[in-house]
């Protein structure tokens, strides 16, 4: 029987002017061959709201500093189950969208786990996501990005 550790998280779809989303390349320390791409974001601290956590994670992982109000409302909420470093998680997560003209990613704020498990980053178009055989999370990210791009453009933060 799998025992799940509950976790709350906030994730960010950071989208540039070309409609590409930023993803990080990662590996699971307990499964080195398990490689994947994922959005910026991570676990919330006790009592932290998803918007506050998303803004904090965005700053730590990309160097982009925004207020929670600048993130607006979440565009998706889901519950997922996954293993990481030998522990199974049941994670409730919310996604936020941030549009930027361009952004030079600064990972200086990575914590020790991120420094050990994140191997790079790149910007992906919806077409590239739909065509890749690489593992991306969430699994329907190409569709989610297409939906986000079809929605009325949000105002861009001043970067």
N, C-alpha and C positions, 0 to 999 in steps of 0.2 A: 504494500500500500504506500503510495506516494504522499508524503507530508508536505503541504505547501505553506510557505511563509508569506503572510499577507504583506503587500507593499503598495503604496500609492506613488504615482509618478506623474510628471508633466513632460511633454515632448513638444518640440518646436519644428514646424516646417519652415525653414529659412529659405525664402525664394528670392532669387535675383531678378534683375530686369529682363533677362532672357527666358524667364520661366523655369529655371533650373532650381532644384532643391539640393541643399547641402546634406551630404551623408558622410558618416565616419565609417571606416573599415575597422572591424573588430574581430577578435578571436576569444574563445572561451578558454580560460587557463586550464580548466579540467579536461577540455577536449580541443587540443591545439589545432587539429584539422578542421574544426568547425569554424568556418570563416563566414562573415556576414557584413552587411551594410545597414546602418541604422541612423535615425535622426538624432540631432542634439536633444538633450534632456536627461532626466534621471529621477531618482527617488526623492520624495518630499520628506522634510524633517517633520517631527510631530507638531501638529497644529499649523503647519504651513499650508496656505491655500495653493491650488494648482497654478494660478497666475503668478504668485510670488515665487514659487518654485521654478516655474518656466523661465522667468526673468533671471533668477539666480543662476540656473543651469546654463542658460544662453551666455551669460557673462563669463562664467567659469570655463566653458568649453570652446567659445568662439571669440571672446573678447568684446562682443557687442553688448553694450549696457543700455537697457531700456527699463522703464518703469513698468510695473504690472499693468497699469492703465493703458500703456501704449500697445500692449499685446491684444487688447480687446477680448472678446469672448472666445471660448474654445469652439473648435469646429468639429470635434469628434471626441466621444468618450467610449472606451472599451475595456473589457477585462480579458487579460491574456494569461497563459500559464507557460512557464519556460524554466529551463535549468540554466544556472550560471555558476561556475566554479564549484560544482558539486552540490549546490543547493537549489531546490525547486521553489519557484515563486509563483504566486497568484497576484497579478498586478492590475490594479485599477488605474487607468491612465487617461489623461486628457491631452489633446493636441491643440496647439495654437499656431497661427500663421503670422509670420513676420515677412514683410516684403522690403527688400533693400535694392538700391540701384546696383551695387556691387559690394563685396565685403572680403577683406583679407583676413582669413581665419587666424586667430591667435590662440593657441592651445596652452599657453603658459599657466592657465588656471586649472589644468588637469590635476586630479588627485592621483595617488599612487596606483590605484586599480586601473584608472584610465590610461596612465602612462604605460602600464604593463600590458594592457589588452587592446589598445587602439593603435593601429598601424598606419593610419593615414586618413585622408579625406579627399572628397572631390564633389563637384557639382554635377547633378544628373538631370537630364530632361525626362519628361514623361515617356517619350518614345524610347529613350535608352533604357529606362526602367522596364518598359513593356517587353523589350527585346532581349534583355540580359538573362543569362542562365545562372547568374550569381544570386545568392540568397540575400534578400532585402527585407527589412522589417519596418512597418507592417507588410505582410505579404501582398496586400492590394495597394501598395504605395503608388503605383502608376495611375490607378483609377482615382485614388484620393487626390493626387497632385492635379490630375485633369479636372476634377471637380472644383478644386481650389482656384485653379486658373480661370475656369469658366465663370466663377462668381464675380460679382462686382469688385473691382480692385480696391483693396484697402489703402488707406493713406500710408505712405512710407515714413518710417521714422527718419529723423535727420541724423545721418551718420557722419 
